[in-house]
C-alpha cells in the first residue's frame, strides 16, 4: 500500500443496501427514496481524468470488489488562490498528479478533488466509474491504513486558520452526499486525515467543521443522524473513561483510566470486529451507537459507572459505584431537563449523546 505524506502535495440500485448499512450502524432514518423515483441526490458535475488532461496511470489501477465504508477529507496545503476558475482547477489536478508521480506512485493518490472555485474533479483514474457503479472501490494512496476502505477527497487550499470558500464547501457537501448514497456510507462516517495519521490535514478550521459537514450531508440525504464526537488515541478525560467503561461492559479487558492509549485502541478494534465494523481503533458515530447501552433504575455495572462518571463530572451529586439507584435517577432527570430531553430518568441513546458531547 502506498504511503502518502499530505504536506508534500500542492443507484439507485444500492439504496436498499444503503438503508441496511445505515440501520446496522444504529443511525435512525427518516426517509430513503423509492427505487422507482429519481435519485435523492443528483450526481454532481465531475470532470473526469480525460477532461483535465491527466496522464495515464503508471500501473494498472486496483479496483477492489468491496465498497468503501467511509470518506476522508483532506486539504492540499497549497496557496489559498483567488483564481476560482475551472482552468485553475484543472491545473491543480495536473500538478497533484505530477507530484505523486515524482514520489513513485502510480497515479494521483486521492479519488476526488474539490477546487476553491467549487469544481469537482476525478483524481485517481477509474474513481468516477467505480462510484457511478456503486459496488467497487478504487484503491487510493491518501491515508495510511485507510486506502482500501476510504474515499479520499482533496480540498484545494490550506485551512489551518481560515474556512473554505462557500462554493467549495457546498461542492464538498454535494460530493459527499452523492458518494454516501452510491456506496451506502452513513453520513456520520466522514473523517479527517488526522483522525488516522499524524498530520495537520485537513487543517484546524476544516477539521472543526466536520460535525457540521456530517449534519449537512445527512440533511442532503434526507436522513436524521446522531452526530457523536470522534474519540481517538491521544485523548484523555471523562469521555475516554466512559468509553472505556462501556467497552468493559461489552466484555473487553482494559483499565478505565481516562487515557486513550494503545490498550484502549486495541480494545476498540476488538469490539469493532465483533460488531461488524471496520476495526480502526477509533470511536466514531457508528462505534458509539453500538457501544452504548440503555441503563435505568435497578441496573448495575460498568455502563452505569460510565453514565455516573459523566454526571459527576458535570457537578451532579452521584456516587460512581455502578449501582443505578434513586440518586442516579434523580441526577439523570435533572440533566435531561437541562438539555430539553424527556426527563424519564433512563439513559438511552439521546441522553448518552448529550452526556458524551
PAGU-769824 format. One record per residue (C-alpha): x, y, z. Coordinates in steps of 0.5 Angstrom, whole numbers, plus 500, padded with zeros to 3 digits. Layout:
PAGU-769824
+-----+-----+-----+
|   x |   y |   z |
+-----+-----+-----+
|   X |   Y |   Z |
...
+-----+-----+-----+
END
This chain:
PAGU-769824
+-----+-----+-----+
|   x |   y |   z |
+-----+-----+-----+
| 500 | 500 | 500 |
| 503 | 507 | 498 |
| 504 | 512 | 504 |
| 502 | 519 | 503 |
| 505 | 525 | 507 |
| 500 | 530 | 505 |
| 504 | 536 | 507 |
| 508 | 535 | 500 |
| 502 | 535 | 496 |
| 501 | 542 | 492 |
| 444 | 508 | 484 |
| 440 | 508 | 485 |
| 441 | 500 | 486 |
| 444 | 501 | 492 |
| 439 | 505 | 496 |
| 436 | 499 | 499 |
| 443 | 496 | 501 |
| 445 | 503 | 504 |
| 439 | 503 | 508 |
| 441 | 497 | 511 |
| 448 | 499 | 513 |
| 445 | 506 | 516 |
| 441 | 502 | 520 |
| 446 | 497 | 522 |
| 450 | 503 | 525 |
| 445 | 505 | 529 |
| 443 | 511 | 525 |
| 436 | 513 | 525 |
| 433 | 514 | 518 |
| 427 | 519 | 517 |
| 427 | 517 | 509 |
| 430 | 513 | 504 |
| 428 | 515 | 497 |
| 424 | 509 | 493 |
| 428 | 506 | 488 |
| 423 | 508 | 482 |
| 424 | 515 | 484 |
| 429 | 520 | 482 |
| 436 | 520 | 486 |
| 435 | 523 | 493 |
| 442 | 527 | 491 |
| 444 | 528 | 484 |
| 451 | 526 | 481 |
| 455 | 533 | 482 |
| 458 | 535 | 476 |
| 465 | 532 | 476 |
| 471 | 533 | 471 |
| 474 | 526 | 469 |
| 481 | 525 | 468 |
| 481 | 526 | 461 |
| 478 | 533 | 462 |
| 483 | 536 | 466 |
| 488 | 532 | 461 |
| 491 | 527 | 466 |
| 497 | 523 | 464 |
| 496 | 515 | 464 |
| 497 | 512 | 471 |
| 504 | 508 | 471 |
| 501 | 502 | 473 |
| 494 | 498 | 473 |
| 489 | 501 | 478 |
| 487 | 497 | 483 |
| 479 | 496 | 483 |
| 477 | 493 | 490 |
| 471 | 489 | 490 |
| 468 | 491 | 497 |
| 465 | 498 | 497 |
| 469 | 504 | 502 |
| 466 | 505 | 509 |
| 468 | 512 | 510 |
| 470 | 518 | 507 |
| 477 | 522 | 509 |
| 477 | 530 | 508 |
| 484 | 533 | 506 |
| 487 | 540 | 504 |
| 492 | 540 | 499 |
| 496 | 545 | 504 |
| 497 | 550 | 498 |
| 496 | 557 | 497 |
| 489 | 560 | 498 |
| 489 | 562 | 491 |
| 484 | 568 | 489 |
| 483 | 564 | 482 |
| 477 | 560 | 482 |
| 477 | 558 | 475 |
| 476 | 552 | 472 |
| 483 | 553 | 469 |
| 486 | 553 | 476 |
| 482 | 547 | 478 |
| 485 | 543 | 472 |
| 492 | 546 | 473 |
| 492 | 544 | 480 |
| 489 | 537 | 479 |
| 495 | 536 | 474 |
| 500 | 539 | 479 |
| 498 | 534 | 484 |
| 499 | 528 | 479 |
| 506 | 530 | 477 |
| 508 | 531 | 485 |
| 505 | 524 | 486 |
| 509 | 521 | 480 |
| 515 | 524 | 483 |
| 514 | 520 | 489 |
| 514 | 514 | 485 |
| 506 | 513 | 486 |
| 502 | 510 | 480 |
| 497 | 516 | 480 |
| 494 | 521 | 484 |
| 493 | 519 | 491 |
| 486 | 521 | 492 |
| 480 | 519 | 489 |
| 477 | 526 | 488 |
| 479 | 534 | 489 |
| 475 | 540 | 490 |
| 478 | 546 | 488 |
| 477 | 553 | 491 |
| 472 | 555 | 486 |
| 468 | 549 | 487 |
| 470 | 545 | 481 |
| 470 | 537 | 483 |
| 475 | 533 | 479 |
| 476 | 526 | 479 |
| 483 | 524 | 482 |
| 486 | 517 | 481 |
| 483 | 514 | 474 |
| 477 | 510 | 475 |
| 475 | 513 | 481 |
| 469 | 516 | 478 |
| 467 | 510 | 474 |
| 467 | 506 | 481 |
| 463 | 511 | 485 |
| 458 | 511 | 479 |
| 457 | 503 | 479 |
| 457 | 504 | 487 |
| 460 | 497 | 488 |
| 467 | 497 | 487 |
| 473 | 502 | 490 |
| 479 | 504 | 487 |
| 485 | 503 | 492 |
| 488 | 510 | 494 |
| 494 | 513 | 497 |
| 492 | 518 | 501 |
| 492 | 516 | 508 |
| 496 | 510 | 511 |
| 491 | 504 | 513 |
| 485 | 507 | 510 |
| 487 | 507 | 503 |
| 483 | 500 | 502 |
| 476 | 503 | 506 |
| 476 | 510 | 505 |
| 475 | 515 | 499 |
| 480 | 521 | 500 |
| 477 | 528 | 498 |
| 483 | 533 | 497 |
| 480 | 540 | 498 |
| 485 | 546 | 495 |
| 488 | 551 | 500 |
| 490 | 551 | 507 |
| 485 | 551 | 512 |
| 489 | 552 | 519 |
| 486 | 559 | 520 |
| 481 | 560 | 515 |
| 475 | 557 | 512 |
| 474 | 554 | 505 |
| 470 | 559 | 501 |
| 463 | 558 | 501 |
| 463 | 555 | 494 |
| 468 | 550 | 495 |
| 464 | 547 | 502 |
| 458 | 547 | 498 |
| 461 | 543 | 493 |
| 464 | 538 | 498 |
| 457 | 537 | 502 |
| 454 | 535 | 495 |
| 460 | 530 | 493 |
| 460 | 527 | 500 |
| 452 | 526 | 500 |
| 453 | 523 | 493 |
| 458 | 518 | 495 |
| 455 | 516 | 501 |
| 448 | 515 | 497 |
| 452 | 511 | 492 |
| 456 | 507 | 497 |
| 451 | 506 | 503 |
| 456 | 510 | 507 |
| 453 | 513 | 513 |
| 453 | 521 | 514 |
| 457 | 520 | 520 |
| 463 | 516 | 517 |
| 466 | 523 | 515 |
| 473 | 524 | 518 |
| 479 | 528 | 517 |
| 486 | 525 | 515 |
| 489 | 527 | 522 |
| 484 | 522 | 525 |
| 488 | 516 | 523 |
| 495 | 519 | 521 |
| 500 | 524 | 525 |
| 498 | 530 | 521 |
| 495 | 537 | 521 |
| 491 | 535 | 515 |
| 485 | 538 | 513 |
| 487 | 544 | 518 |
| 485 | 546 | 524 |
| 479 | 550 | 522 |
| 476 | 545 | 516 |
| 477 | 539 | 521 |
| 473 | 543 | 526 |
| 467 | 544 | 521 |
| 467 | 536 | 520 |
| 461 | 535 | 525 |
| 457 | 541 | 521 |
| 459 | 537 | 515 |
| 456 | 531 | 517 |
| 450 | 534 | 519 |
| 450 | 538 | 512 |
| 451 | 531 | 509 |
| 445 | 528 | 513 |
| 440 | 533 | 511 |
| 442 | 533 | 504 |
| 441 | 526 | 504 |
| 434 | 527 | 508 |
| 436 | 523 | 514 |
| 437 | 524 | 521 |
| 443 | 522 | 525 |
| 446 | 523 | 532 |
| 453 | 526 | 531 |
| 458 | 523 | 536 |
| 464 | 526 | 538 |
| 470 | 523 | 535 |
| 474 | 520 | 540 |
| 481 | 517 | 539 |
| 489 | 516 | 541 |
| 492 | 521 | 545 |
| 486 | 524 | 548 |
| 484 | 524 | 556 |
| 479 | 526 | 560 |
| 472 | 523 | 562 |
| 469 | 522 | 555 |
| 475 | 517 | 555 |
| 474 | 514 | 561 |
| 466 | 513 | 560 |
| 468 | 510 | 553 |
| 473 | 505 | 557 |
| 468 | 503 | 562 |
| 463 | 502 | 556 |
| 468 | 497 | 553 |
| 469 | 494 | 559 |
| 461 | 493 | 560 |
| 462 | 490 | 553 |
| 467 | 484 | 555 |
| 473 | 488 | 553 |
| 479 | 488 | 558 |
| 482 | 494 | 560 |
| 483 | 500 | 565 |
| 478 | 506 | 566 |
| 484 | 511 | 567 |
| 481 | 516 | 562 |
| 487 | 516 | 558 |
| 486 | 513 | 550 |
| 493 | 509 | 549 |
| 495 | 503 | 545 |
| 491 | 499 | 550 |
| 484 | 502 | 549 |
| 485 | 503 | 542 |
| 486 | 495 | 542 |
| 480 | 494 | 546 |
| 476 | 499 | 541 |
| 479 | 495 | 535 |
| 477 | 488 | 538 |
| 470 | 491 | 540 |
| 469 | 494 | 533 |
| 471 | 487 | 530 |
| 466 | 483 | 534 |
| 461 | 489 | 532 |
| 462 | 488 | 524 |
| 465 | 495 | 524 |
| 472 | 497 | 521 |
| 477 | 495 | 526 |
| 481 | 502 | 526 |
| 481 | 503 | 534 |
| 478 | 510 | 533 |
| 471 | 511 | 536 |
| 466 | 515 | 531 |
| 459 | 515 | 531 |
| 458 | 508 | 528 |
| 462 | 505 | 534 |
| 459 | 510 | 539 |
| 452 | 507 | 537 |
| 454 | 500 | 538 |
| 458 | 501 | 545 |
| 452 | 505 | 549 |
| 447 | 501 | 553 |
| 441 | 504 | 556 |
| 441 | 504 | 563 |
| 436 | 506 | 569 |
| 434 | 504 | 576 |
| 436 | 498 | 578 |
| 442 | 497 | 573 |
| 449 | 496 | 575 |
| 456 | 495 | 573 |
| 461 | 499 | 568 |
| 456 | 502 | 564 |
| 452 | 505 | 570 |
| 459 | 508 | 572 |
| 460 | 511 | 565 |
| 454 | 515 | 566 |
| 455 | 516 | 573 |
| 462 | 519 | 572 |
| 460 | 524 | 566 |
| 454 | 526 | 571 |
| 459 | 527 | 577 |
| 464 | 531 | 572 |
| 458 | 536 | 571 |
| 457 | 537 | 578 |
| 451 | 532 | 580 |
| 451 | 529 | 586 |
| 452 | 522 | 585 |
| 457 | 517 | 587 |
| 461 | 513 | 582 |
| 459 | 506 | 585 |
| 456 | 503 | 579 |
| 449 | 502 | 582 |
| 443 | 506 | 579 |
| 439 | 508 | 585 |
| 435 | 514 | 586 |
| 440 | 519 | 587 |
| 443 | 517 | 580 |
| 436 | 517 | 577 |
| 435 | 524 | 580 |
| 441 | 526 | 577 |
| 439 | 524 | 570 |
| 433 | 527 | 570 |
| 436 | 534 | 572 |
| 441 | 533 | 567 |
| 436 | 531 | 562 |
| 431 | 537 | 564 |
| 437 | 542 | 563 |
| 438 | 539 | 556 |
| 431 | 539 | 554 |
| 431 | 532 | 553 |
| 425 | 528 | 556 |
| 426 | 527 | 564 |
| 425 | 520 | 565 |
| 431 | 518 | 569 |
| 433 | 513 | 563 |
| 440 | 514 | 560 |
| 438 | 512 | 553 |
| 442 | 514 | 546 |
| 440 | 521 | 546 |
| 442 | 522 | 553 |
| 448 | 518 | 552 |
| 450 | 523 | 546 |
| 448 | 529 | 551 |
| 453 | 526 | 556 |
| 459 | 525 | 551 |
| 458 | 531 | 547 |
+-----+-----+-----+
END
